[in-house]
Amino acid sequence: MLQARTANGVRLVRRFQPYLRPQAPLIAGGSLALLGEIAMRLLEPWPLKVLVDYVLVPQVTGLAERPLQLDPPLLIAVAALMVLVVAGSRALLAYLSTVALALAGNRVMIELRADLYRHIQRLSLSYHSKARTGDLINRLTGDIGRLQEVTVTAMLPLTANLLTLVGMLAVMLWMNVQLALLALMVIPIFLLTMNRMGKQIRTVAREERKREGALAASAAETLGAIKVVQALGLEPLLERAFARHNQKSLSEGVRGRRLAAGLERRVDGLVALGTALVLWYGATLVLRGDLLLGDLLVFTAYLKSAFKPMRDLSKYAGRIAKASASGERVLEVLDTTPEIRDLPGAAPAPRLRGEVTFEQVSFAYTPGTPVLHDLCLTIAPGTRVALVGPSGGGKSTLASLLLRFYTPTAGRLLIDGRDVRAYTLASLRRQMAVVLQESVLFATSVRENIAYGAPGASFDEVIAAAKLANAHEFILQLPQGYATILGERGATLSGGQRQRIAIARAAIRRAPIILLDEPTTGLDQANERAVSEALEQLTMGRTTFMIAHDLRTVEHVDLILYLEGGEVRERGTHADLLAADGNYAALYRMQREERLHSTSEEQRYVIVR
């Protein structure tokens, strides 16, 4: 177990080593101050030895000659001054070492958290589709926070105490080998105890961190869907599920603390045993005249400090185990390689014209279950393409491949005649704009939400994009206009307003390729008209792929692709496909009849009222 724990610790240190290098001056300075503090600890008991052996014992025993030919008052004053100097120096050096090493540790953790956040954002959608958001947030905040806390509150004192132990053992062996060996007799028992109980504590700590991650994931999932939860009255059901997770986490926590408390009591017993043996044998040596009383006092003081790392290790065993488990959870994410990443030799994409070619492209989310089959397609620059058809036909997958959220399992996807994998991800995605059915806005100002489409854009460019998106007028009517802070996910705006800000964000990007995923679904007639006009302006002269279920929205596009079963079953203009009288025409007629029926029902309801 000790070997496994040591190997895990070495792995953590090696993995975090790049973060430690920039902090080398602080670590070196803190380490020097730490060594100075340890030296002061070694000197602490010696004024007492001088006082006892050279003042008190001669005075009590009435010896005519003293070991040092100095007046007792002077020796007392020197001993008292030594106590002040040693204590003051130790306090100052301890302060400097703690601040320097804690500052270095905090800087390392800040960099680690930033890198973890950066890495999580770049992990592929296939990873995020399986991971739970709450658990990732817990790793990013809770696990990093635990590492940071334990580094400062446990590891620094333990390191200092372990170095002190080495120094004191060396001095104790120099003073009296027999007493030193007697004190060391309890060390093997301590190691065996730590080996046996440490394994249990570590296992429980790992389970507790998993439970806490599941708890965070459950809470995040509920809060992220709070409208649905309240609308369906799911609060009691989800509260019971949360309570079960909470109870399991509590049980693991209590079990871990019980084990840690049991370890502390065992270590206290071992420390008492070692101290008792040293006092018994040391007192015997003093009575026989083989050891000075001052030496025994120094030895006892050293023994107390020497056993302190054992006490601390047992005291912090649970926290260190949790920190180790947190480190494993952080490394688990950091060591995950994004499936979609820049290939060696990938170059920034030049300004794209927007020609898109699918060369016998096939794709499957899971092996053996293809979503797209041998897709062959070439779209000329500036063409507006509508993707229609039943759910599961491959429409969203096609758009995801364009954005390089996934890579084709067979075939090639080319833009302007070049494989998209030859471009860097950032330069490729920078030339694409997306408007989703439920566009996500951020809890910041309207201006910043629009400017996210082109970081660094001027206010005039933001206003121009808002005007193109038919959003300028309603933005000016908001409490602080463009400076108005939106609610999370834009919850303080209507659906149509959110869509128009999302269109403005896409417009300011000036991307040659536009992806629209049912951007008008769920809007009332007035908002749908405003959004449609904005989309008309946005897509003018740009290669556009629009996923649509309502076929009214695709009547005027240049090309319609009817996808079903991962294949393009029909292609052509609206008029061409109606004339062909295939699946598209049947779907169009069915939707028209549903609208007519819905309209007649509404009119009948109004007449009855």
N, C-alpha and C positions, 0 to 999 in steps of 0.2 A: 504493500500500500504506500509506504514511504517513497519507494522507487517510482511508483506511478504518479504520486503527487509531485515529486521532484521533477519528473519528466514533463508533466503538465505545466509546472511553473516555468521550466526552462523554455518550453514552447511558447508560453505567453510572453516571456521576456524577449525571446528572439523575434517574435512577430511584432512586438511593440518597439523594438530597438530603433527603427528609423525615426520614431517620434522622440526618442530620448537624445539622439545626437545633437539637435539644435540647442538642447538644454544643458549641454556638457559643462559650460562655465558655472552655471548655477549649481549643478549636481556636484561638481568638484569643490566649489566653495562651501557648500553645505556639508560635504563629506569631511573636509578639513576641520570645520567647526565641530562636527560630530566627534571626530577623533580627539579634538581638544577637550570636549565635554567628558569623554571617557577617561582621559588622563586626570581630569579633576575629580571624577568619581573614585579613581584609584587612590587619590591623595586624601580623600575625605576622612577616613578613620585615623590617619597618622597623627594629627594633633592630639587626639585622645590617647594614643599610645605614649606620646611624649609626656603628657600630663600624668598618666598613671605610673609609668615606669621610672620617670626621672623626678617626679615631685611627690605624688601621693604615697606610693609604696615605700620610698625611703623615709618619709615623714612618719608613717604608721609604724614601720618596723624599727625605727630609730637607728638606722644605719648611719655611721659616722661619715662615710664617703658616698658621694652620689655618682652615678655613672657619668653625668656631665657636671663639670665644675662651674655651674651657673647658679645665681640666686633663684630660689623658688618663685618670688614675685615676677622676675624677668621671664622665666620659663612659662609661667601662667599667661603673661601678657603676650608672649610670642605665639603660644598655642591658640589663644583667643583670636589673635590677628590672623593666623593661618586659617582658622575656621571661616572668618569673614572673607578673606581673599579667595579661598577655594570655592566657597559657596557663591560669592558674587561672580567669579569667573565662570563657574559652571552654569549659572543662570543665564549669563550673557551669551555664552557659546551655545547653550541649548536653544535659546531664542533664535539666534542666527541660523543654526542648522535646521530648526523646525520651519522657519519662514522660507529659507532658501529651497529646501527640499519639497515643502508643500507647494510653493509657487511653481517649481518645476513640474511636480505631479499634476497640478491643476492645468498647466499649459498643455501638458501631454494629453490629458483627458479632453480638453477643449478641441485640440487638433483631431483627436481620435473620433470624437462625436461629429465634427464637421466632415471628416472623411467617410464615416459610416452613413451620414445623411446623404452625402454626395453619391456614395456607392448604391444606396437603396434606390435613389432616383434613377439610376442607370441600369438597374436590373431589369431583365426582360419581362414583358407582360406575362409570359408563361409562368414566371416565378411569382409575380404578384397575384396571379389568378389562384394560386394555391396557398400563398401565405395569408395570414390574417393581419389586417391593418393594426389592430390594437396590440397584437404581440410585437410587431415591428416597432411601434411607438414605445412600447415598454423596454425593448432592447436599446432603443435610441436614448431614452431618458432614464429609466429605472436602472438598467444594467450598467450603463456608463456612470450614472450617479453613484451606484454602489461601489464600483471600482475606485472612483474618485474619493469617496468617503473612507474606504478601508485603507487606501494608500496613505492618506494623511493621518487617520486616527489609530491605525493598527500597525501597518507595516513599518512606519518610521520608528515608533517606540520599540517594536520588536527587533529591528535591525540594530538600534543603539544598544539594547539590552544584550543581544547575542554577542556583539563586539565587546561589550563590557565583561560578559561571561568569560570570553577567551582571555582577556587581560587579567582578570581576577584569578582565574585558574592558574595562570602562569606565575603570578605573585604568590598564591597559596602553595603551589608546589615548591617554590623557592624558600618559603618560610618553614613549611613542615610537610614533607612528603606523605607521612602516615595519615595526618589529619585530612590532607587533600584527597587521598585515595579513599578514605572512609566516607567523605562527603560525596564522592563520585559514585559510590555504590548504588545510589538510588537512580542514577541516570538510565541504566539498562531497563529497569522496571518502568520508568517513565516512557521510554521509547516504545516498549511493548504495549503499554496502555494506550498511547497515542495512535499506534498502528491499528489496534483493534477498534477503538471507538471512533477514530478519525474517519475510517472508512464509512461507518454508519452515518456520521454527521455529514459527510460529503454527499452521500447518496440522498439523504433527506433534503439537503440544501438544493441539490439539483432538481428534485421533484417540486420543492417549494417554488423555485423560480419558474418552472414550467406552469405550475398552477397559477402563479401571479400573472404570467403571460396570457394564459387562457382567460383569466378574470378580466384583464384589460381588453382583450379581444372581444369578449362578450359585451362589455360596457360600451366599447366603441361602435360595435355593430348595432346595438339598441339605439344609441344616441344619433347615429347616422341615419336611422330610419324612423325617427321619432314621430313623424307625421303618420306613417303607416301604423305604428304601435298604438298611438292614441285613437286613430280612426277605427281600428279593429278591436279596441279595448283589450290589448294584449298585456297591459301593465302587470296584472297579477301573475300571469303565466311566466313572463320574463323575469319578474321579481323572484319567483320560486327557483327558476333556473340559475339566476345570479346568486341566490342564497346557497344553492348546492355547491357552486364553484367556490363561494366565499368560505363555506364551512370546511371544504376539503383543504383550502389554502391555510385556514386557521389550524386544522389538525396537523398538517405537516409542520407548520411553524412551532406549535407547542411541542411536538415530538423532537424537533431539532433543538429547542431550548432545553428540554429535559435531558437530552443526551449531553449537551454542552455543560449544563449544571452538574451532571454526574461526573463528567471528566474533571471539572474544576475541584470538586470535593476529593476525588482520588489524588489529584496532584497536591492539594493541600496536605493530605495525609502523608504523602511521600516527602514533601518538604519538611514537615514536622519530624518525620523519622530521621532524615538526614541531619537536621539541626540537633536533635536529641543525641544522636551518636557522637557528633563533633563536640557538643558540650560535655558529655560524659567523659570521653577520652581526653579532651583538652584540659578539663579540670584536673584529671588524674596526673597529667604531665606537669601542670603548674604546681600541684602539691608535691610532686617528686623533685621539683626544681629543674625539670628538663625544658620548661617553656615559661617565658615571661608572661605575666598577667596581661600586659599591654598587647602582646602578640595574640593572645587568645581573643581579646576584644576586637582587634583588627580582623582576625580570622572570622569571628562571628558576624561582624559587619559585612565582610566580603561575602560570606555565605548567604546572608539575607539578600544581597544584591545579585549574587550568582544564581540563586534559585528564582529570581524574579522573571527571567524569560520563560521558565517552565510554567509559572503561574499565568503570565500573559498569553502564552501560546494556548493554554487551556481556556482562558477567558475569551480570547478572540477566535477560538477554533470555529465557532459557528459563522461568525462574520467573514472570516477568511475563506471558509468553504463556500459561502454564498458569493463572495467576490470571485472566487475561482470559477464557480458555475456561471456567473455573469460574464466573465472573460471568455468562457467557452461559447456562450450564446452570441457574443459580439463577433468572435472569430468565425463562427459558423456562417454569419452573414457576409463578413468581409472576404471570406475564402470562397464565396459563391461567385463563379465566373459568369458574367452576363452572356446569355446565348447570342444576343445581337450586339455586336461591337465592331469597331473599326478593324478591318483586316490589315495585315502588314502591306504597306505600299498604298493604302487608300489616300486619295488626294482630295482637297477641297473642291467642291463642285463649282464650275463657272456659272454665270447667269444662265439658267435653263430656258429653253424655248418652250418645253412642255410636251414634246412628243413621247408617248408612252407605248411600250411594246411588251406584250406577254408572249414569250416563246415557249410553248408547250409546258405551261406552268401547272404543277400539281401541288397540293398542300394538304397536310393532315395534322390536326392538333395532337392526336394520339395515333401511333403507328397502326396501320391496317384499317383506319377509318378516314378515308380521304374526304375533304370538304370541297376541294376544287380538282377537276380532272382535265389534264392536258389542254389548258386554256391557251388559245392562240388569238391574239388581238393586237391591232395597231391603231392608236388614236393620234390623229394629227394635232399639232399645236393649236390651241384656241378652241378646240371642239368641246361642246357641252354634251356630256354623256349621262344618261339616266340608267341606274341599275334597279330593275324591278323584278318582281317574282315572289313566290311564297317564302315564308320564313325558313331559314336553314339552307337556302339555295346557294349561299356563298358570297352575298353582296358585301357584308361587313368584312369578311375575310379578305376580299379583293382590296378593299380600302386599307386594311391593316398591312397588307403586303406592300402597298405603295408607300406607306409611312415607315416601312421597315420595322414594324413591331414584331414581325416574324419573317423568316426566310423561306422561300419555296423549298419544298422537299424534292422537287424535280423541276427542271426547266430553268429559264432565266427571265428576270424582269429588267427591262432596259428603259432608261430615260435619255432622250436625245441620242439614241444608238449606243449607249454605254451601260454596262451592267451596274445596277445601283450599288452593288457591293464594292465597286471601285471608288465610290465617293465616301467621304467621311459622313458619319451620321448627322453631326451638327450642321454641316453645310447643306446636306440634302433636305433635312426637315425645316431648315430656315427658309427654304423656298417653297414650302407648302403651307397652306392655311386650312384650318378645320372649323366647321360650324356643326355642332352636334344637336340632336333632338332636345336634349336637356343640357344646355351649355353651362359650364361651371364657371362662376365668377368668384373672386376672392374677397375676403373681408378687408378691403382697403378702399381707397377713393375710386370714383368713376374714372377719373383721369388715369390713374395707375393701371386700372383694369384694362383700359383700351391700349395704353402704352406697353403693356406686357407683350403685345403682338410684335413690337419693334422697340426693344429697350433702347433708351436714349432719344426717342422721338421727341420733337419739340411740341409745345402746347398747340401751336398752329396746326401741326400735322394731326394731333389728336382731334381737334375740332373738325378738320376736313374729313377725317375718317368717320366721325360721328354724323356729320351731315350726309355723307354718302349712305350711311346705314339708317337714315331717317330717325336718328336718335337725338339730334342736337336740341330740338325744341323741348322734348320732355325732360332732358337732362337739366336744362336751364330752369325748369320748374321745380326741381328738387331743392331741399332746404339750403344746401350750400353749393348748388350747381355741380360743376365738375369736381369739386372738393368733397362732395358728399360721401361719407363712409358707408359702404354697403354692408348688409348683414352677411353672415357666413353663407357661402354658395349663392349670394345674391338674393337671399330670401326676402329682403325688403322691397323687391321689385316684382312687377307682374311678369308672367311668362313672356309676353311680347316684348317688354322692355329688356328683359335679360337677353333675349335673342338678338335684339338690335344692337346692344352693347357688344355681344359676341361677334356680330357681323362687323362692327366697327373695329374690333380687335383683329379680325381677319383682314379687313381692308387696309389697315395701316401697315400690314406686313408686305403688301405689294408682291405677293407670291405668284409665280406663273402657273401653279397648280393648286386648285381648290377642291376640297373634299367636303361634301355636305351630307349629313346623315339625318334625313327627315327633319329639317330645320323648322318646318311650319306645322308639324303635327301637334294637335292639342290647343291651337290658338283659335281665338274667336275670329269672326269674319274681318273685323276692322284691323286687328293685329296681323292677321294672315296677309292681308293686302299690303300693309306697310312693310312687313318682313319680305314678302315676295318682290316688291319693288326694290328693296335694298339689295336682295340677292341678285336681281337682274343687273344692277349697277356693279356689284362686286365681281360677278363672273364674266363680264363683258371682255372678250378678247383673251380669256384665260382658259386653259385646259381644266375642265370641271367634271368631277364625278359626283353625281347626286343619287344617294340611296332614297328611294321613295316607295311608299305603299299606296298613297293617294295618286292615282294616275292623272288626275286633273293638273297636277303640278309639273308634269313632264311633257305636256302636249307640244310645247314649242322648242324643245331641245333638239340638238342636231342629230343625236343618235340614241336609240333606246336599246338596251341589252336586257333580254328576259332570261334570268338565270333560274335554273331549277336542277336540283341534284348535283350541284357543283359544275354544271355545264351551261354554256350559252345556247339556249334552245332556239331563240329568235333574236334577230337584230334588224334595225331599220328605223325610219322616222315613225312618228305617230300615225301618219296617213298610210304609210307602207304596211305597218303591222295590222291596222284595222282592215285594210284591203286583203291581207293574207288570211284573215279570219282564223287565227290560231289561238293559243293560250292567252296572249296579251289581249286580243279582241274580246275573248270571253270574259276575262277579268274586268276589262273596262266596262262592258255592258252590265255585268253584275253590280259593280260599284254605282253605276248611273241609276240602275233600278232601285238600289238601296237608298240613294239620296232622294229620288222621287217619292219613294214610299215614306221616308222620314219626313219630307216636306209636307206631304198630304196629311200625315198624322198630326203634325204641328198645327196645320191649318184647321183640321177638325177639332182639335183641343181648344183653339181660340174661339171657334164658332160656338162650341158647347158652353164655354164659360160666358 
